[in-house]
Amino acid sequence: CCVDQCNALMEALERSIAHPVASPGLITELVEALPSDTVAAPRNLSRSLRWKLDTIAEQHGGHVPLHGRLFAQWMHHAFPNECEQPRA
């Protein structure tokens, strides 16, 4: 049917990071440069999005797990039209 835009965005992040976890700063830098069909790049992430990413990292020893529910939720906020709200 169609290309899963969120999956494509995640694959781009995974290729750039090449680890299952990353620092909030690296994720911020990469996402700010990551365009989608509805989000232009480069862009500046809001203070709220950066705070949410820092909060996730604080809960995981300073790094953000890329395949956790919290990061999936964060991706939904960063790319609301491409990434669905994760289901509980």
FIKEZA-320636 format. One record per residue: residue number from 0; residue in one letter; x, z, y of N, C-alpha, C in turn. Coordinates in Angstrom, 2 decimals, m for minus. Example, Ala and Ser with C-alpha at 12.3 -4.5 7.8 and 13.67 -1.06 7.14 Angstrom:
<pts>
   seq   type       n.X       n.Z       n.Y      ca.X      ca.Z      ca.Y       c.X       c.Z       c.Y
     0      A     13.19      7.80     m5.69     12.30      7.80     m4.50     13.20      7.80     m3.30
     1      S     12.85      7.08     m2.25     13.67      7.14     m1.06     12.90      7.87      0.03
</pts>
This chain:
<pts>
   seq   type       n.X       n.Z       n.Y      ca.X      ca.Z      ca.Y       c.X       c.Z       c.Y
     0      C      0.83      0.00     m1.19      0.00      0.00      0.00      0.87      0.00      1.25
     1      C      1.23      1.15      1.71      1.95      1.24      2.99      3.19      2.13      2.87
     2      V      4.05      1.98      3.84      5.27      2.78      3.89      4.92      4.17      4.41
     3      D      5.41      5.19      3.73      5.24      6.56      4.19      6.25      6.81      5.30
     4      Q      5.76      6.83      6.54      6.66      6.96      7.69      7.44      8.27      7.67
     5      C      6.81      9.35      7.24      7.52     10.63      7.20      8.65     10.58      6.18
     6      N      8.38      9.96      5.04      9.41      9.82      4.02     10.59      9.02      4.56
     7      A     10.30      7.97      5.31     11.38      7.17      5.90     12.20      7.99      6.90
     8      L     11.52      8.82      7.69     12.22      9.69      8.64     13.09     10.71      7.90
     9      M     12.53     11.31      6.85     13.30     12.28      6.06     14.50     11.63      5.40
    10      E     14.33     10.42      4.89     15.46      9.73      4.27     16.57      9.47      5.28
    11      A     16.19      9.13      6.50     17.20      8.92      7.55     17.95     10.21      7.83
    12      L     17.24     11.32      7.91     17.89     12.62      8.13     18.79     12.98      6.95
    13      E     18.28     12.79      5.75     19.07     13.13      4.56     20.36     12.32      4.49
    14      R     20.30     11.04      4.83     21.51     10.20      4.83     22.52     10.71      5.85
    15      S     22.03     11.10      7.01     22.94     11.57      8.06     23.52     12.94      7.76
    16      I     22.73     13.80      7.15     23.16     15.18      6.90     23.94     15.30      5.59
    17      A     23.47     14.63      4.55     24.14     14.62      3.24     24.31     16.00      2.62
    18      H     23.43     16.93      2.95     23.40     18.28      2.38     21.95     18.74      2.35
    19      P     21.61     19.69      1.50     20.22     20.17      1.45     19.86     21.10      2.62
    20      V     20.85     21.54      3.37     20.61     22.40      4.53     21.44     21.88      5.70
    21      A     21.02     22.26      6.92     21.77     21.85      8.11     21.55     22.85      9.23
    22      S     22.44     22.83     10.19     22.29     23.71     11.35     21.17     23.18     12.24
    23      P     20.50     24.07     12.97     19.47     23.62     13.90     20.02     22.64     14.93
    24      G     21.25     22.84     15.37     21.84     21.95     16.37     22.00     20.53     15.85
    25      L     22.46     20.39     14.62     22.62     19.06     14.04     21.26     18.39     13.86
    26      I     20.29     19.12     13.36     18.95     18.56     13.17     18.38     18.13     14.52
    27      T     18.53     18.96     15.53     18.03     18.61     16.87     18.67     17.32     17.36
    28      E     19.98     17.23     17.23     20.70     16.03     17.68     20.20     14.78     16.96
    29      L     20.03     14.88     15.65     19.60     13.72     14.87     18.15     13.33     15.17
    30      V     17.27     14.33     15.25     15.85     14.04     15.50     15.65     13.48     16.90
    31      E     16.41     13.96     17.87     16.29     13.41     19.23     16.65     11.92     19.27
    32      A     17.47     11.47     18.34     17.88     10.07     18.31     17.08      9.24     17.30
    33      L     16.11      9.87     16.63     15.37      9.21     15.55     14.04      8.65     16.06
    34      P     13.92      7.33     16.13     12.66      6.75     16.59     11.65      6.62     15.45
    35      S     10.40      6.52     15.83      9.34      6.21     14.86      8.40      5.21     15.53
    36      D      7.35      4.85     14.85      6.38      3.91     15.43      5.70      4.46     16.67
    37      T      5.59      5.79     16.75      4.86      6.39     17.87      5.70      7.29     18.76
    38      V      6.97      7.51     18.38      7.85      8.38     19.16      9.10      7.59     19.54
    39      A      9.32      7.45     20.84     10.49      6.72     21.32     11.74      7.60     21.24
    40      A     12.86      6.97     21.06     14.14      7.69     21.07     15.08      6.93     21.99
    41      P     16.02      7.59     22.61     16.26      9.03     22.53     15.20      9.83     23.28
    42      R     15.08     11.07     22.88     14.14     11.98     23.54     14.74     13.38     23.54
    43      N     14.15     14.25     24.32     14.55     15.65     24.34     13.46     16.46     23.65
    44      L     13.86     17.21     22.63     12.88     18.06     21.96     12.47     19.20     22.87
    45      S     11.23     19.57     22.77     10.71     20.66     23.60     11.40     21.98     23.25
    46      R     11.37     22.90     24.18     11.92     24.23     23.93     11.22     24.88     22.74
    47      S      9.91     24.67     22.63      9.13     25.23     21.53      9.60     24.68     20.18
    48      L      9.84     23.38     20.09     10.32     22.80     18.82     11.71     23.32     18.48
    49      R     12.58     23.45     19.47     13.93     23.98     19.20     13.85     25.44     18.76
    50      W     12.96     26.22     19.38     12.79     27.62     19.00     12.29     27.74     17.56
    51      K     11.32     26.90     17.20     10.80     26.94     15.82     11.91     26.61     14.82
    52      L     12.74     25.65     15.14     13.85     25.30     14.25     14.85     26.46     14.14
    53      D     15.16     27.10     15.26     16.06     28.26     15.24     15.47     29.39     14.41
    54      T     14.16     29.58     14.49     13.48     30.63     13.73     13.59     30.36     12.23
    55      I     13.42     29.12     11.83     13.57     28.76     10.42     14.99     29.08      9.97
    56      A     15.97     28.71     10.78     17.37     28.95     10.43     17.66     30.44     10.32
    57      E     17.11     31.24     11.22     17.33     32.69     11.17     16.85     33.28      9.85
    58      Q     15.80     32.71      9.30     15.25     33.21      8.03     16.07     32.76      6.83
    59      H     17.00     31.82      7.05     17.77     31.25      5.94     19.27     31.26      6.22
    60      G     19.77     32.34      6.79     21.20     32.51      6.96     21.84     31.55      7.95
    61      G     21.08     31.06      8.91     21.64     30.20      9.94     21.49     28.71      9.69
    62      H     20.95     28.34      8.55     20.75     26.92      8.23     19.30     26.65      7.88
    63      V     18.88     25.42      8.10     17.51     25.01      7.83     17.47     24.25      6.51
    64      P     16.70     24.75      5.52     16.52     23.99      4.27     15.65     22.76      4.55
    65      L     16.15     21.58      4.23     15.44     20.35      4.56     14.22     20.11      3.68
    66      H     14.16     20.76      2.53     13.06     20.47      1.61     12.09     21.64      1.46
    67      G     12.07     22.52      2.45     11.14     23.64      2.41      9.86     23.35      3.19
    68      R      8.85     24.18      2.95      7.57     24.02      3.61      7.69     24.21      5.12
    69      L      8.53     25.14      5.57      8.67     25.38      7.00      9.25     24.17      7.72
    70      F     10.23     23.50      7.12     10.78     22.31      7.75      9.76     21.17      7.73
    71      A      8.99     21.07      6.65      7.93     20.04      6.59      6.92     20.26      7.71
    72      Q      6.59     21.52      7.95      5.68     21.86      9.04      6.31     21.51     10.39
    73      W      7.59     21.79     10.53      8.30     21.46     11.78      8.31     19.95     12.00
    74      M      8.54     19.19     10.93      8.52     17.72     11.05      7.14     17.23     11.49
    75      H      6.09     17.91     11.04      4.74     17.54     11.48      4.61     17.73     12.99
    76      H      5.19     18.79     13.53      5.14     19.02     14.98      6.02     18.02     15.73
    77      A      7.15     17.66     15.15      8.06     16.72     15.80      7.54     15.27     15.73
    78      F      6.85     14.95     14.63      6.31     13.60     14.41      4.86     13.74     13.92
    79      P      3.94     14.12     14.79      2.58     14.44     14.36      1.81     13.26     13.76
    80      N      2.13     12.05     14.14      1.42     10.90     13.59      2.03     10.36     12.31
    81      E      3.27     10.74     12.03      3.95     10.24     10.86      3.98     11.25      9.71
    82      C      4.05     12.53     10.04      4.20     13.58      9.01      2.94     14.45      8.97
    83      E      2.34     14.51      7.80      1.15     15.32      7.62      1.50     16.80      7.66
    84      Q      0.51     17.60      8.02      0.64     19.05      7.94      0.79     19.39      6.45
    85      P      1.82     20.14      6.06      1.97     20.46      4.64      0.81     21.31      4.14
    86      R      0.47     21.09      2.92     m0.63     21.85      2.29     m0.07     23.13      1.70
    87      A     m0.87     24.16      1.72     m0.45     25.47      1.20     m0.33     25.47     m0.30
</pts>
